[in-house]
Amino acid sequence: MLRLALSLIAGLIFGLGLVIGGMANPAKVQNFLDVAGIFDPSLAFVMGGAVAVTFVGYRLVFRERSPLFADQFHIPTAKELDARILIGPTLFGIGWGLSGFCPGPAITSLPLMAKGTLIFVPAMLAGVGLARFVTQKRLPRRLETTGGTA
Amino acid sequence: MQENQWPRNPVLTFWQSKRICSDNARDSAAGERLKESTGRRNIGVMDVITPFTPVASTIGGMLIGLSAVLLMLFNGRIAGISGILARIFPPYSGADAASAVAFVLGLMAAPLCYSAVIGGPVSQTVSANAVLMAIAGLLVGFGTVYGSGCTSGHGVCGLARLSRRSLIATVVFMAMGFATVFVMRHVIGG
């Protein structure tokens, strides 16, 4: 129960970060990607702030032997570069540019009920299910290590 | 809406002058404002100028980082949204799926809490093009899970772990994002 509550709070903080940082606004994301047009560099600051805090925080957390409410840290172990690490981000990047949404902001935007969001999110979940199905069939053991990477 | 003066690069006006616009964009209030502020005649419907917000965006980013650190401290999990979504699908396992659902509910509570505190709506411009959004959604959902990560899993947590795979993934999806918006706005036209 405590673990559920903490996951909820972590989600809330994450979502607030997206909203305050402007990432929940697809127009702002697309303007970040529009270097040759109405460029808005704000998102570099979101990424910078997030990576800086995570970089320092992870190093503090990893001094512990295990997480507080789980048996072990689930750290992605895959090191090799395969086709999936190129194909996946390529498809994702195209969809990201077309819509201005990546998974976090899309889910966070659901309660705002924009028509585009209500179409995007079910399609995204269908894509997640499809990829889960495809990777599961071909690489049943790998998924354990790479599925949690995301 | 506050007008953004950043950046006004004269070299880029070449591309802006080449733009062709869709008819409905001429009726958009945001488009009108954009026309006034830039002197461009043709503006796409999605081209809403957004103000440059370095302070708010840094604070937002730090909150995302805080959440990622807490999730690792509590659950030992990478704060990757696509991975969290994938854990809701079979073959899920009880505790992991339940905390994934809790995290997703937390995400959805965020704009409501934000609105309640500031006493106003969250400003957002989302394309209403159903076909475009459906295709984009499929690509994002499939691509992030197939590539084991999205902006948060690879772009934030992966980079913070100095993972080479995540660095490559981040460079690829960023490059494709830039390329897609460039083609959409400057080659095909808004």
Interface residues (C-beta under 8 A of the other chain):
Chain A: R3 L4 A5 L6 S7 L8 I9 A10 G11 L12 I13 F14 G15 L16 G17 L18 V19 I20 G21 G22 M23 A24 N25 P26 A27 K28 Q30 N31 L33 D34 V35 A36 G37 I38 F39 D40 P41 S42 L43 F45 V46 M47 G48 G49 A50 V51 A52 V53 T54 F55 G57 Y58 L60 V61 E64 S66 P67 L68 F69 A70 D71 Q72 F73 H74 I75 P76 A78 K79 L81 R84 I85 L86 I87 G88 P89 T90 L91 F92 G93 I94 G95 W96 G97 L98 S99 G100 F101 C102 P103 G104 A106 I107 T108 S109 L110 P111 L112 A114 K115 G116 T117 I119 F120 V121 P122 A123 M124 L125 A126 G127 V128 G129 L130 A131 R132 V134 T135 Q136 T146 G147 G148 T149 A150
Chain B: N4 W6 P7 L12 W15 Q16 L34 T38 M46 D47 V48 I49 T50 P51 F52 T53 P54 A56 S57 T58 I59 G60 G61 M62 L63 I64 G65 L66 S67 A68 V69 L70 L71 M72 L73 F74 N75 G76 R77 I78 A79 G80 I81 S82 G83 I84 L85 A86 R87 F89 P90 P91 A95 A98 S99 A100 A102 F103 V104 L105 G106 L107 M108 A109 A110 P111 L112 C113 Y114 P121 V122 S123 Q124 T125 V126 S127 A128 N129 A130 L132 M133 A134 I135 A136 G137 L138 L139 V140 G141 F142 G143 T144 V145 Y146 G147 S148 G149 C150 T151 S152 G153 H154 G155 V156 C157 G158 L159 A160 R161 S163 R164 R165 S166 I168 A169 T170 V172 F173 M174 A175 M176 G177 F178 A179 T180 V181 F182 M184 R185 H186
